[in-house]
Amino acid sequence: MARPGEVEEEFGVPIPGAILPEADWARTALKRWPLPPLDWDAVFGRSAPVVLDLGCGNGRYTLSSALARPEWNHFGLDVLPVVIRYATRRANQRGLHNVRFGVKDAQAFMRDFVPAGSVAEVHLYHPQPFHDPRKAHLRLLTPRFLADVHCALGPGGLFVTQTDNPDYWDYMTRVLPCYFSFEAHDAAWPDAPEGRTRREILAKGRHLRIFRGIGRRREDVSTAEARALADTLPPPSFTSRGPWCDLDAADAEGGTSGWKDQGRGF
Ligand SMILES: C[S@@+](CC[C@H](N)C(=O)[O-])C[C@H]1O[C@@H](n2cnc3c(N)ncnc32)[C@H](O)[C@@H]1O
């Protein structure tokens, strides 16, 4: 159990923020989902630009962004309840009143819960590649998902994504420009040179190349056009072979998502 003032680490990299005395803790879990669509002002109890971190895992990016940008609201989402429990505990203990975490499938979330034009940024770090062909249909980044992200973003909104899987990246670079003015960002993020997320830190530790990109919502594509386009673009149907697959196998076992790693400070 971490104590007030303590700085936690994972893989030798500090987790942003320090633990506060219990009196200053926040409540960041969205335990009961309201009926869709979400009212962000009600979710956060204030009106502020909204940042989404989809498939957020243990929430490292959400924590650091929320600490760096207290005037922005941050919503982290993952389909796995156990990782959200860790993310929530850390955000609570850091007193991050500008954070909420929820458990849900990100495709359903974007399709049904997020009102059009209601978010400023969507972040998607290291979406699971699902190498098993029987699970390839679970890949999150599909044309329909991108159309929903395009719809959710307000004017000038950003979609930030990265992966250590070259085949997923190849797919991304083909479909993302249909929805976003998209540019690769080769260098490490200046705000987190050792990695914005747990997976990035792990991948760097194995000397895997990280592919990063920032997309700005294309205003010349309407929501109707974005949806129609989604029906014509190919699904993410790549197959992968390489060292990144070993790391993904560990992920499928819960190793890098951390749910089997509770004794080591996840
Ligand atoms: C490789 S991990 C990356 C976690 C974190 N973004 C990072 O970079 O460390 C992929 C995460 O996506 C989550 N995930 C997979 N499919 C999802 C879906 N359909 N909706 C929400 N989360 C999903 C997994 O539970 C896992 O936590």
The ligand as a Gaussian input file, in Angstrom:
#p B3LYP/6-31G(d) Opt

LIG

0 1
 C       -1.753000      -3.122000     -25.225000
 S       -2.808000      -2.504000     -23.976000
 C       -2.354000      -0.768000     -23.973000
 C       -2.768000      -0.058000     -22.722000
 C       -2.308000       1.382000     -22.644000
 N       -2.999000       2.210000     -23.615000
 C       -0.826000       1.450000     -22.836000
 O       -0.393000       1.943000     -23.892000
 O       -0.102000       1.011000     -21.924000
 C       -4.408000      -2.458000     -24.780000
 C       -5.521000      -2.092000     -23.844000
 O       -6.703000      -1.943000     -24.600000
 C       -7.764000      -2.528000     -23.899000
 N       -8.811000      -2.869000     -24.873000
 C       -8.773000      -3.829000     -25.830000
 N       -9.911000      -3.816000     -26.554000
 C      -10.670000      -2.805000     -26.052000
 C      -11.958000      -2.293000     -26.370000
 N      -12.689000      -2.797000     -27.360000
 N      -12.439000      -1.271000     -25.638000
 C      -11.717000      -0.730000     -24.624000
 N      -10.485000      -1.189000     -24.274000
 C       -9.963000      -2.202000     -24.983000
 C       -7.155000      -3.718000     -23.187000
 O       -7.915000      -4.143000     -22.079000
 C       -5.789000      -3.141000     -22.780000
 O       -5.834000      -2.531000     -21.515000

